[in-house]
Amino acid sequence: MKAYKFDLRISESGLIQLPLNPSLFNKEVEIIIVPKNQTTIKPPNKAADFVKKWAGFLKNTETDNAKRTYLSEKYQ
């Protein structure tokens, strides 16, 4: 069985208009309607917003001090 997918919009009066497809003429068909999810598009982040959000994300004072101590002892 061959399946067809059409991305359509139902009119305000409730009509669905299918594209012309002669292979479907005079045939019984089954129609399943799956509403699309309404997605909202967020505007892209500005570079300053990105830096403000992620600045200091990996900063850990305790770890930084331990690294500094280790490296200063190693390379004295």
One Martini backbone bead per residue (centre of mass of N, CA, C, O) as a GRO file, in nm:
protein
   76
    1MET     BB    1   0.096   0.037   0.024
    2LYS     BB    2   0.051   0.365  -0.048
    3ALA     BB    3   0.180   0.672   0.078
    4TYR     BB    4   0.067   1.002   0.172
    5LYS     BB    5   0.198   1.342   0.209
    6PHE     BB    6   0.037   1.640   0.337
    7ASP     BB    7   0.082   1.986   0.375
    8LEU     BB    8  -0.183   2.146   0.546
    9ARG     BB    9  -0.469   2.370   0.556
   10ILE     BB   10  -0.742   2.448   0.731
   11SER     BB   11  -1.001   2.611   0.680
   12GLU     BB   12  -1.236   2.815   0.830
   13SER     BB   13  -1.469   2.618   0.696
   14GLY     BB   14  -1.324   2.309   0.693
   15LEU     BB   15  -1.141   2.274   0.447
   16ILE     BB   16  -0.979   2.028   0.233
   17GLN     BB   17  -0.708   2.063  -0.001
   18LEU     BB   18  -0.598   1.860  -0.243
   19PRO     BB   19  -0.386   1.753  -0.447
   20LEU     BB   20  -0.345   1.656  -0.757
   21ASN     BB   21  -0.425   1.286  -0.789
   22PRO     BB   22  -0.499   1.041  -1.013
   23SER     BB   23  -0.439   0.776  -0.836
   24LEU     BB   24  -0.706   0.857  -0.641
   25PHE     BB   25  -0.920   0.814  -0.828
   26ASN     BB   26  -1.188   0.628  -0.743
   27LYS     BB   27  -1.103   0.595  -0.431
   28GLU     BB   28  -1.060   0.458  -0.128
   29VAL     BB   29  -0.988   0.640   0.176
   30GLU     BB   30  -0.765   0.721   0.446
   31ILE     BB   31  -0.786   0.974   0.703
   32ILE     BB   32  -0.525   1.141   0.887
   33ILE     BB   33  -0.511   1.377   1.153
   34VAL     BB   34  -0.218   1.583   1.235
   35PRO     BB   35  -0.129   1.809   1.439
   36LYS     BB   36   0.076   2.063   1.468
   37ASN     BB   37   0.317   2.206   1.634
   38GLN     BB   38   0.356   2.496   1.817
   39THR     BB   39   0.627   2.696   1.746
   40THR     BB   40   0.863   2.895   1.900
   41ILE     BB   41   1.074   3.155   1.808
   42LYS     BB   42   1.375   3.240   1.913
   43PRO     BB   43   1.583   3.471   1.953
   44PRO     BB   44   1.891   3.531   1.918
   45ASN     BB   45   2.168   3.546   2.085
   46LYS     BB   46   2.375   3.745   2.225
   47ALA     BB   47   2.696   3.762   2.310
   48ALA     BB   48   2.652   3.899   2.585
   49ASP     BB   49   2.446   3.693   2.692
   50PHE     BB   50   2.630   3.449   2.683
   51VAL     BB   51   2.852   3.552   2.871
   52LYS     BB   52   2.667   3.611   3.114
   53LYS     BB   53   2.569   3.316   3.150
   54TRP     BB   54   2.879   3.159   3.131
   55ALA     BB   55   3.033   3.309   3.328
   56GLY     BB   56   3.204   3.106   3.551
   57PHE     BB   57   3.112   2.806   3.520
   58LEU     BB   58   3.420   2.666   3.573
   59LYS     BB   59   3.462   2.815   3.830
   60ASN     BB   60   3.693   2.709   4.099
   61THR     BB   61   3.864   2.812   4.359
   62GLU     BB   62   3.972   2.551   4.483
   63THR     BB   63   4.093   2.435   4.222
   64ASP     BB   64   4.269   2.676   4.140
   65ASN     BB   65   4.452   2.670   4.392
   66ALA     BB   66   4.559   2.382   4.355
   67LYS     BB   67   4.691   2.429   4.081
   68ARG     BB   68   4.879   2.659   4.161
   69THR     BB   69   5.035   2.504   4.376
   70TYR     BB   70   5.136   2.271   4.204
   71LEU     BB   71   5.283   2.442   3.983
   72SER     BB   72   5.471   2.604   4.174
   73GLU     BB   73   5.617   2.349   4.288
   74LYS     BB   74   5.708   2.217   4.018
   75TYR     BB   75   5.840   2.518   3.893
   76GLN     BB   76   6.089   2.615   4.103
   0.00000   0.00000   0.00000
